[in-house]
Every structure is written in C-alpha cells, then in structure tokens.
Amino acid sequence: MSKLVKQLMMDNLQSRLQDVGDVFVVSLGQLDAQKTTDLRLTLRKKNISLQLIKNALAKRVLAETPLAPALENLSGMLALCWGGEDVVDLAKELNRLAELADFEQIECRGGAMDGSKLEPDDLKKVAKWPTRTEQLSILSGQMLSAGATLSGQLLGGGSSLAGQIKSRTEELEKAGDEATAA
C-alpha cells in the first residue's frame, strides 16, 4: 500500500473519530463477508460505526487522543466500534449481538472510555449500566419523589388540623345553640 493511500485512510479515520470519546475494539473472528455486511447493517440502524483497519494505522491515528489506550497490547485482525446514543448503548448492542448465533464469533478485545483503557470483560459490565435516558428518568423520579413526599406531609398535617378545627367549631356551635335554647 502506498504512503498516499495510507495517509488518506488515516485522515479519513481521524476525521471520523474526531469527536468520539468512547470506543470498543472487537475481533470479528472468522465472520464471512455476508455476515460482516449483516453486522454493519444491524449496527448502522443503531447509529453505530464499525471500522476494520490495520493496527499500525489505527495506532498512529489514535496516538495522541483519549482513545489511544484502546489499542495497547492488542494484535490480530481488529475492528473499532463507536457511536450509538452513549457508551452504554454501544456496549449493550455489541453484547446482544455477540450472544446471537449468527455473530457468536464476535469477541470484545478491549476499548477506551474517557481516556482510560477497558479490558475485554468490561464490555459486559458496561452493558449492565443504565443508559443515559434511563439515568435521566431515575434522576427525575428521585427529584419528584422528594417534592411529592413534602407535599403529602404538608397536606396531610393541614387536613388533620382543618378536620380538628371543623369538629371543634361544630362543637362550639352546638354548645352555643344549646345555651341559647336554655
């Protein structure tokens, strides 16, 4: 491969990974061309990119980026995988696909998240985390529950007090009616 072609490939990959903060490195094993195409189409539906690239070129492109730890001590035919809603969404999708019979040869080899290296078994750990949407719903539920509790306590105490005042007023009115009648 000529230097010009290598440089064009590196520039292309660098532009695609410019704003990416998290990446997983996967080995596609012995997937044939048709299954690899099916895998790419499945991932593309979830807005996830899969890029097969020579390790030496990838290491040069990622050298001074937060994604550099992803390729430390790795060898063999590897693919970079990034995208999705967030890193948890990416991990869940890769984990789900690796469990399917068609793609059981997919193996996570590592990755990088926020500038730190991920080990191969970290994919399954990250896949168990709640996604960003789930985290936001949990947080909003926790924020609203405190207000609902406070409101219930204020209304509960207020209604008790109002009930006591009403019964005392009725008692006084009844006593006043009896005193007037006598």
N, C-alpha and C positions, 0 to 999 in steps of 0.2 A: 504494500500500500504506500503510495507516495506521501510525502510530507504535506503537500497541499490538501490531499483528501483527509489525512489525519487531522490537520488543523481545522478544516471545515466541519468535521464530525465533532471535534472538541468545542468549537464555537457554538454549534447547534445545541449540544448538550448543556453547555454553560448558560446559554440564554434560556433554555427550558427549566433549568434548576435555579435560576436567579433568585426567586422569591420563595423557594422551598425551604422549610425548616426541619422537616422530618422525612426520613427515607428508610425503607426496608430493602435489604439485599436478599434476593431469593435465588435458589438454584432450581432450574426447571427440569432437572434430571434428563430423562430420555423422552420428553414430550415430542411428538412428531409435529410437522408443520401445521396440520389441520387443528390439532388440539391447542397449539400455541396461538393460532388465529382465533379460535373459540375463546381462549383465555383472555386475549386482548379485547375482544368484543365485549365479553362479560364485564371486564374491568372498566372499559370505556363508558358503559352505561352508568357506572357509579362515579364517573369523572376521575378515574384513577389511571395513571400512565405507567406503562411497563416498557423499559428500555434495555435491550441486550446490548452490551458494549464490552470491548476489550478492557480487561482490568487495568492495564498500564495507562490507557487513555483516560479511564474514569478516575484513576488516582491523580493524574495530572490536573484534570478539571476540578476535582474536589479538594485539591491540596490545601488551599487557604480559606476554606469555607467551614461552617459549622457541621457540614455533612462528612468531612474528612474521616472521622473515626469509624464510619460505616464500613470502610474497606480495609481496615487494619487487619493484618494476618489472614487475609482471605485469598483463596486461589481457586482456579477452576472456572467453568462457564457460569457466569453470574448475570443477573438482571437487576436493575434498580427499579424500585416501585415506589411511587409517590402520588399524592393527590387525595381525593375524597374530601369530605366535609372537614375532617380533622384526623389526627394520627390514630385515634381510637377507631374511627370508621374504617380507615385503611387496614388496621390490624384485624378488625372483625371480618372484613371481606376476605382478606388473604387466609385467615384461619378457616373460614367457612369453605372456601374453595379447596383448600388443602385436604379437607375431610371428604370431599366428593370423590367418587370412584374415577371419574374422568381425569381429575387433576391430582391424584394422590401422590404423584412423583414430585410435586412442588415441595420444596423444603426451605424454610427460613434459615438464612446463614448469619443474620445479624442486622444491624441498622444503626441509625443515629437519630437522636431526638434531643432537640435543644442543645446541640453541641456535645452530647455525651454518647458514648458507644452503647449499643444494645446488643445483648447476647442472643443467640438463637432461641432460647426458651422464653425470652422477654416478649415475643410476639403473642404468645398465649396469655401472658399476664396482662399486657396492654389491652388485649381483646376483651378482657373481663371488666375493664373500667367502663363507667357510663360515658356516653358520647356528650358532646357539648350541649346538644339540645336537652338531653336527659339531665345534665348538671344544672342547666338553667331552670328547668321545671322543678327540680328538687329544691333549689335555692329560693325560687319564688314561693313554693309551698311552705318552706320554713319561715319566710318573711311574713306571709299572710297568716300563718297559724298563730304567731305571737299577737298580732292585731285582733284576730278573732277571739283569742282567749281573753285578752284585756277587755274587749267589748262585751263578751259574755259575763265577765266578772262585774263590770260596771252596771250592766243592765240587770243582772241577777240580784245584786245588792240593792239597786234602785227600785226594782219591782217589789222586793221584800219590804223595803221601807215604805213604799207607796201603799202596799197592802195593809201594813200596820197602821199607817195614818188614816186610811179609809175606814178600817174597823173601829179605831178609836173615835173618829168623827161620828160614825153611826151610833156608837155607844153614848157619846155626849148628846147627840140629837135626841136619842131615845130617852135619856135621862131628863133632858130639858122638856120634852113633851109630857113626860110623867109628872114633872114638877109643876108645869103649867096646868095640867089637868087636876092636880090635887089642890 
